[in-house]
Amino acid sequence: MANEADVAAAAGRGPDLPGTMRAAVLFGPGDLRVVDRDVPAPGPDEVLVRVAMCGACGTDLKIYDGHFPHTPPFGEYTPGHEWTGTVAVPGAGVDEFAVGDRVCIEAHRGCGRCDNCPRTGCSSPPPAPGGKDWTWPGATSPGLTSRCSGLVRSA
């Protein structure tokens, strides 16, 4: 029988991370609820980050109030795109970050791989998982995945 550490590793999360977490999710303008979500597993060129601190940026506030032209899908969007934390699990192909590295996000750094990046100096991330829009889940939760291209090692 597998122990919790083996189960966690198979799910792409660290042994000290649970399978679920509490996350603040926006269900509509002014309707922010704390709900249970699965701890995400990092994909290729991503890391799972244990969030230490999170701030709300001006865009988060506009989205919360319902005054943002590209509103993320209600019931799925987790705000908080100014954050810092510690790498918990590196995804496949990640060699620039290791477990325990302290990192922060540069939320507007492009992926460096899509057509827009080399052509235009893209400053917006490519579509989030599932191709919904530019909005990745934020850090009003204990853990999140992030592309390595948007991370900066912090002291």
URVENTA-V235782 format. One record per residue. N is the residue number from 1. PHI is phi in whole degrees, -180 to 180 (999 if undefined). OMEGA is omega in radians with two decimals (999 if undefined). Layout:
n=N phi=PHI omega=OMEGA
n=N phi=PHI omega=OMEGA
//
This chain:
n=1 phi=999 omega=-3.10
n=2 phi=-75 omega=3.06
n=3 phi=-86 omega=-3.09
n=4 phi=-58 omega=3.13
n=5 phi=-63 omega=3.11
n=6 phi=-67 omega=3.11
n=7 phi=-63 omega=3.14
n=8 phi=-62 omega=-3.14
n=9 phi=-63 omega=3.14
n=10 phi=-65 omega=3.14
n=11 phi=-86 omega=3.11
n=12 phi=80 omega=3.11
n=13 phi=-130 omega=-3.14
n=14 phi=-68 omega=-3.10
n=15 phi=-64 omega=-3.14
n=16 phi=-98 omega=3.08
n=17 phi=-104 omega=3.11
n=18 phi=-73 omega=3.11
n=19 phi=-76 omega=3.10
n=20 phi=-129 omega=3.14
n=21 phi=-145 omega=3.04
n=22 phi=-91 omega=-3.13
n=23 phi=-140 omega=3.04
n=24 phi=-82 omega=-3.08
n=25 phi=-124 omega=3.13
n=26 phi=-87 omega=-3.13
n=27 phi=-101 omega=3.13
n=28 phi=169 omega=3.13
n=29 phi=-54 omega=3.13
n=30 phi=73 omega=-3.07
n=31 phi=-115 omega=3.14
n=32 phi=-104 omega=-3.10
n=33 phi=-125 omega=3.05
n=34 phi=-94 omega=-3.06
n=35 phi=-134 omega=3.06
n=36 phi=-82 omega=3.07
n=37 phi=-135 omega=3.02
n=38 phi=-68 omega=3.02
n=39 phi=-69 omega=-3.08
n=40 phi=-71 omega=3.05
n=41 phi=-99 omega=3.14
n=42 phi=-72 omega=3.04
n=43 phi=-90 omega=3.08
n=44 phi=-59 omega=3.12
n=45 phi=63 omega=3.08
n=46 phi=-126 omega=2.99
n=47 phi=-130 omega=2.96
n=48 phi=-91 omega=-3.08
n=49 phi=-113 omega=2.98
n=50 phi=-86 omega=-3.05
n=51 phi=-73 omega=3.07
n=52 phi=-99 omega=-3.13
n=53 phi=-145 omega=3.14
n=54 phi=-142 omega=3.06
n=55 phi=-118 omega=3.07
n=56 phi=-103 omega=3.12
n=57 phi=-89 omega=3.14
n=58 phi=-59 omega=3.11
n=59 phi=-66 omega=3.08
n=60 phi=-57 omega=-3.12
n=61 phi=-66 omega=3.09
n=62 phi=-65 omega=3.12
n=63 phi=-64 omega=3.14
n=64 phi=-58 omega=-3.12
n=65 phi=-78 omega=-3.12
n=66 phi=85 omega=-3.10
n=67 phi=-115 omega=-3.13
n=68 phi=-125 omega=-3.03
n=69 phi=-67 omega=-3.12
n=70 phi=-118 omega=-3.07
n=71 phi=-62 omega=3.08
n=72 phi=-66 omega=-3.11
n=73 phi=-66 omega=3.10
n=74 phi=-63 omega=-3.11
n=75 phi=87 omega=3.13
n=76 phi=-122 omega=-3.00
n=77 phi=-77 omega=3.03
n=78 phi=-108 omega=-3.11
n=79 phi=-72 omega=3.07
n=80 phi=107 omega=-3.07
n=81 phi=-111 omega=2.98
n=82 phi=-128 omega=-3.00
n=83 phi=-151 omega=3.03
n=84 phi=-140 omega=-3.13
n=85 phi=-174 omega=-3.08
n=86 phi=-127 omega=3.10
n=87 phi=-63 omega=3.12
n=88 phi=-102 omega=-3.11
n=89 phi=-146 omega=3.01
n=90 phi=-82 omega=3.08
n=91 phi=-82 omega=3.14
n=92 phi=-59 omega=3.08
n=93 phi=83 omega=-3.12
n=94 phi=-88 omega=3.07
n=95 phi=-126 omega=-3.13
n=96 phi=-90 omega=3.09
n=97 phi=-132 omega=-3.14
n=98 phi=-130 omega=3.08
n=99 phi=-54 omega=3.13
n=100 phi=95 omega=3.10
n=101 phi=-64 omega=3.05
n=102 phi=-85 omega=-3.05
n=103 phi=-136 omega=2.96
n=104 phi=-136 omega=-3.02
n=105 phi=-101 omega=2.86
n=106 phi=-109 omega=-2.95
n=107 phi=-62 omega=-3.07
n=108 phi=-103 omega=3.11
n=109 phi=-79 omega=3.14
n=110 phi=-70 omega=-3.08
n=111 phi=-79 omega=-3.11
n=112 phi=81 omega=-3.07
n=113 phi=-122 omega=-3.06
n=114 phi=-76 omega=-3.11
n=115 phi=-59 omega=-3.09
n=116 phi=-70 omega=-3.03
n=117 phi=-60 omega=-3.09
n=118 phi=-72 omega=-3.06
n=119 phi=-79 omega=-3.00
n=120 phi=-119 omega=-3.03
n=121 phi=69 omega=-3.09
n=122 phi=-35 omega=3.07
n=123 phi=-118 omega=3.08
n=124 phi=-121 omega=3.10
n=125 phi=-64 omega=3.05
n=126 phi=-71 omega=-3.08
n=127 phi=-54 omega=3.08
n=128 phi=-70 omega=3.10
n=129 phi=-52 omega=-3.09
n=130 phi=87 omega=3.07
n=131 phi=68 omega=-3.04
n=132 phi=-66 omega=3.05
n=133 phi=-173 omega=-3.06
n=134 phi=-76 omega=-2.97
n=135 phi=-90 omega=3.02
n=136 phi=-86 omega=3.07
n=137 phi=-57 omega=-3.11
n=138 phi=-90 omega=-2.95
n=139 phi=-106 omega=3.02
n=140 phi=-85 omega=3.12
n=141 phi=-158 omega=-3.12
n=142 phi=-72 omega=-3.12
n=143 phi=-147 omega=3.08
n=144 phi=-156 omega=3.03
n=145 phi=-100 omega=3.12
n=146 phi=-146 omega=3.01
n=147 phi=-67 omega=3.11
n=148 phi=-62 omega=-3.10
n=149 phi=-64 omega=-3.13
n=150 phi=-100 omega=-3.09
n=151 phi=-102 omega=3.05
n=152 phi=-127 omega=3.10
n=153 phi=-71 omega=3.14
n=154 phi=-110 omega=-3.07
n=155 phi=-81 omega=999
//
